[in-house]
Amino acid sequence: MSDHLFPLPILLFVCFLAVVIVVGIYSYQAEKKRRAALLDSAGRLGLSFRPDRDRGLAARYAALSRLHEGGDRYAFNALTGSLGGHPITAFDFHYETYSTDDKGNTQTTHHHLHVIVLTLERAFPKLMITPEGILSKIAQAFGYDDIDFESHEFSRRFCVRSPDRKFAYDFCNARMIELLLASTGLHVEVLDDSLALTYSGRMDPAKIEPELDLARALRERMPDYLFTA
């Protein structure tokens, strides 16, 4: 007679299923706690909070460079309102990418970003400020040059692109460069009347207020003449 009450494959499957259930419960509880903390942050800041999936909000900002990748795109955990007199929206963002293995099976990978969008008083040319990395260096090799600045440290750490070089220099003034050099892990994009900050991963309730303050600080460092010209 076998020493096992159940065959080994069944035992392994049961153990695997138990792990999946435990991880699922933990993830659910963690997300529930995170949403409660975001709701608390929204209340302190006088913002509204909508946790549900919002494909309309995702479509509204789909022109932003990091928000038109993959499929099944939607926003969730949206905070909206006014901050320092400026309309502002922050939200988690989900999208999927797909790959096929050597057996023809499709694999789905889920990605999450979080985005903060401050609405500007007027529209501006497109501007992107992203961390310098291997992809930007490859793009430069194919002729997609970024814009260099007097600050060698800023030019080393960031890739700046815009069809309007004057606007890029006006935006990346000395005070703005100082602020950006003190920040990490963000992508800044100006598109029409949107000033957007995009971060990898979901919103961290402990960081969302400083990130919102950073968006406001970026706006405050834009020269006044940009809005009166």
N, C-alpha and C positions, 0 to 999 in steps of 0.2 A: 504494500500500500504506500502511496506517496506521502511524504512528510508534510506536504502542503495541503491545507483544506481546500484551497482554490488553485487552479493552474497559475503559474508565474505571470503569463501575459495578462490575465484578468487582474491580478494584484497590482501590476504596474499601471494598468489603465485606471483602476480605482484610485491609486495614489496620485496619478496625473490629474484626474478629475477633481480630487480634493484640493490639490494645489491651485487649480484654475478657479475653483469656487472661493477659496480663501483670498486669492489675489483680487478677484472681482469684488468681493465684499470690502476689502481694504480700499480699493480704488474708488468705489462708490462713496464710502464714508469720507475719504480724503477730499473728493470733489464737492461733497455736500458741505464740508467744513470750509473749503476755499470759497465757495459761493456765498456762504454766510459772512465771511470776512470781507468779501468784495461789497456785499450789500451794506455792511457797516461803514466801509470807506466811502461809498456813495452817499450815505446819509450824512456823514461828517462834512462832505464837500458840497452838499446841496445838489447832487446829481441824481438822476433817475437810474434805475437798474432793471434790465430785462435779461433774464438768464436763458430764455428759449432760443433755439436756432432761428437765424434771420438771414435768409438768402437774399432778400432785398437789400439789406445793408451791405452784404458782400458784393452784390452787383453794382451798388452805388459807387464803390471805391475800386472796382475791378481794374481800372486803368493804372493803378499803382503797380509798380514793377514786380513786387513780390506777391501780388494778390490775383494774378491771372494764370498761375501755374496749376497743373494737375486738374483733377475733376472733383465732383461733389464738394464744391466750395460753399462754405457758409460761415457766418459770424455767430457768436453767442457770448453771453455774459457782457452785454453792452452797457456801458455807463455813458450817459449823455446829459448835456446841460451847458452851463457857462462857467468859465474859470478865468478870473481876472478880466471880465468883460468880453471874453472871446468864446464863441461857440466851440465846444470840444466834444469829441466822441472817442471812447476807448473800448476795445473789444478783443476777445479771443477770436482766432480765425483758424479754420480747418480746411485742409485739402488733401486729396489722395493722389498718389502716383502708382503706376502699374508696371509690372515686369513679368516676363515669362521665363520659366525654368526650362531645362533641357528636355523635360517630359511634356512640355506644352501647357503646363499648369500656370494660371495667372496668379501672381502674388500682388496683394494690395498693401501699400505702406501708407500709414496715416501721418500727416505732418501738422504741427501746430505753431502758429505765430501769435503774437499780440501786437496790436496796432493802436496808436494814438493819433488822432487827426484834429488839428486846430484849424478852424476856418479863418482865412485871412480876409482883409477888407477889400481886396481886389485880386484879379488874376495875374499870374506871373508866368514867365517861360519855365519849361521843365528844368529841374535841377536835381541831381542825385549826388549824395555824399555817402559813400560806403567804405567800410574798412578795406584797406589794401590787402589783397590776397592773391593766391595763385590764379584764380579765374580772371581777375582784373589784369594781371600781368599777361596772361594768354591773349586777352582781348586787345591789349596794347600792341602785342606782337603782330596782330592782324590789322593794325591801323586805327583802332579805337582808342585814341590818345585821351588821357585825362588832362585836367588843367592844373598846372603847377603854380605854387605860391611862394612868396619870399620866405615863409616859414618852412624850412627843410623838414622839420619834425612833422608838421602837418601834412606835407606832400608825401612823406614816407609812410605815414600811417593811414591816410585816406585817399581814396580815388574820387575825384570830383569831375562830373560831366554835365554839360549843359550846351544847348545850341546857341545860347547867348552868353558869351564869355564875360561881358561887362556885368551882367546880372550876377554871374557866379562870383566875380570879384567884389561886387557890392555886398552880396550876402555874406561871403566869407571874409568879413572885415576882421580886424585884430581882436576885438572883443568876442566875436563869434568863434574864431579859431581857438582862443583861450578856453572857451566853454566846451567846445568839441573835444579838445585834447584832454580835458578832465573827465570825459565820458567814455564809456566802453560798451561794446556790443550792440551799438545801434546803427540803423540805416536811416538817413534823413532824406526826405524827398519833398520837393515842391512841385505841385502839379495844379495848374490853374489857381484856384483860391484855397487849395489844401496844403497845409504844412504837416507832413506825416512822419512819424517815428515808428519804425518797425523793429521788433525784437524777436529772436527765436524763442520758442517755448510759450507756454500759457502765462497769463498774468499772475504775478506773485503779489498777493494782497499787501505784503510788507514793503513792496517796491513801487506799487502803482502810484501813490501820492508823489514820491520824488520824480517819477517818470512824467507825470502830468505837469509838475512844476518845471521840469526841463523843457517841455514843449512851450510853456509860457515864457520861459527865459530865452529860448531861441527867437520867439516872436519879438521880444523886447529888445533884442540885439540887432534886429533888422533896422537899418537907418530910416529915419522919418521921411527922407526925400523919396524913398521908393513908393510911398503911399500918396505923395502929393504931385508927383511928376505927371 
